[in-house]
Amino acid sequence: MASDPPVPPLAQQLFGTPEPWFSQGLRFRCTQCGNCCTGEPGYVWVNQQEVEQIAQHLGVSPEEVRRRYTRRVGRRRSLVEFPNGDCVFLDPQSRRCKIYPVRPRQCRSWPFWISNLRTPEDWQRTCQQCPGCGQGELVPLEEILQQAAMIRI
């Protein structure tokens, strides 16, 4: 009876190597500047569970969240943005997230997206956009990998 092949370690699965360039960890401390919640038009993907959590947090139905705060993109849903690029849930005065405790996994996993971690140059570009990248406590490899695995961005 053949056994299943061993599951490769998370770093191998996500980055194609057991020891990515950031294997010693990366520094990050959220400054709550809101930069990651604004900018060029893009997508903040949400799944059904996240829509339900947002609805419960706001005290409205999931259908109202879908109708008022999301848009369909192909088969998926993304949060809508204001014309200036701000996320619909970014408070314009305080620059804080109105749904922070239930923010989508894409937001929770920032800045440790695969697209930000492929190369040192990708990380440096991220550091130029985000004042918390490269600052603060050293985030260990395992935590970075767990964040990167949350959603493929």
C-alpha positions in Angstrom: 0.0 0.0 0.0 1.5 3.3 -1.1 1.5 6.1 1.3 0.8 9.7 0.5 3.9 11.8 -0.2 4.9 13.9 2.7 3.4 17.4 2.8 6.1 19.9 2.1 6.8 22.5 4.8 4.9 25.7 4.4 7.8 27.7 3.2 8.3 25.1 0.4 4.6 25.2 -0.5 4.4 29.0 -0.6 7.8 30.1 -1.9 9.3 27.0 -3.5 12.1 26.7 -1.1 12.4 25.4 2.5 14.5 28.5 3.4 13.2 31.8 1.9 15.3 34.9 1.9 13.5 36.2 5.0 14.1 33.0 7.1 15.6 35.0 9.9 12.3 36.9 10.2 11.2 40.5 9.2 10.5 43.5 11.3 7.0 45.0 11.3 5.0 47.2 13.7 1.6 48.5 12.5 1.5 52.3 12.8 -2.2 52.4 12.0 -1.5 55.0 9.4 -4.2 53.7 7.0 -1.8 53.5 4.0 -2.7 49.9 3.4 -6.4 50.9 3.3 -6.1 53.4 0.4 -4.3 54.0 -2.8 -4.7 52.6 -6.3 -8.0 50.8 -7.0 -7.7 47.2 -6.2 -9.4 44.3 -4.5 -10.0 43.3 -0.8 -11.4 39.8 -1.2 -14.1 38.7 1.2 -15.6 35.3 1.6 -19.1 34.4 3.0 -17.8 33.9 6.6 -16.1 37.3 6.5 -19.3 38.9 5.1 -21.3 37.3 8.0 -18.7 38.5 10.6 -18.8 42.1 9.2 -22.7 42.0 9.2 -22.8 40.8 12.9 -20.2 43.5 13.8 -22.3 46.2 12.1 -25.7 44.9 13.3 -27.0 44.4 9.8 -27.8 41.4 7.6 -25.2 39.6 5.4 -27.3 40.6 2.4 -27.0 44.3 3.3 -23.2 44.0 3.7 -23.0 42.3 0.3 -25.3 45.0 -1.3 -23.8 48.1 0.3 -20.2 47.2 0.9 -19.1 44.7 -1.7 -19.0 44.2 -5.4 -18.9 41.1 -7.5 -15.7 40.5 -9.4 -16.1 37.4 -11.5 -17.1 34.7 -9.0 -15.7 36.5 -6.0 -16.6 39.5 -3.9 -14.4 42.5 -3.0 -15.0 45.4 -0.6 -16.0 48.6 -2.5 -13.8 51.7 -2.4 -14.5 55.4 -2.4 -13.6 57.4 -5.5 -10.3 58.5 -3.8 -9.2 54.8 -3.3 -10.1 54.6 0.4 -11.7 51.3 1.6 -15.4 51.7 2.4 -14.5 50.9 6.0 -11.7 53.4 6.5 -13.0 56.2 8.6 -12.1 59.5 6.7 -11.5 61.5 9.9 -9.6 59.1 12.2 -8.0 57.0 9.3 -8.9 53.9 11.4 -10.8 50.8 10.3 -14.4 50.8 11.3 -14.5 46.9 11.3 -11.0 46.3 12.7 -11.9 43.4 15.0 -13.5 41.5 12.1 -11.4 42.8 9.2 -11.0 40.4 6.3 -8.0 38.0 6.3 -6.4 39.9 3.5 -6.2 42.9 5.8 -5.2 40.9 8.9 -2.3 39.3 6.9 -0.8 42.6 5.6 2.1 43.1 4.9 3.0 39.4 4.8 1.4 38.6 1.4 3.2 36.3 -0.9 3.5 39.1 -3.5 5.3 41.3 -0.9 7.7 38.5 0.1 8.9 36.9 -3.1 12.1 38.9 -3.3 14.0 41.4 -1.1 13.1 44.0 -3.7 9.4 43.2 -3.3 9.7 43.7 0.5 11.6 47.0 0.0 8.8 48.3 -2.2 6.3 47.4 0.5 8.5 49.2 3.1 8.3 52.3 0.9 4.5 52.2 1.1 4.1 51.1 4.7 6.0 53.0 7.5 5.6 49.9 9.8 7.5 47.6 7.5 11.1 47.1 8.5 10.3 48.6 12.0 9.5 47.2 15.4 9.9 43.7 16.7 11.3 40.9 14.6 8.4 38.7 13.3 9.6 35.1 13.2 9.5 33.0 10.0 6.7 30.7 11.2 4.4 33.7 12.0 5.2 35.2 8.6 4.4 31.9 6.8 1.1 31.5 8.7 0.1 35.1 7.7 1.1 34.5 4.0 -0.9 31.2 3.9 -4.1 33.0 5.0 -4.8 34.3 1.5 -2.9 34.1 -1.7 -2.2 37.8 -2.7 
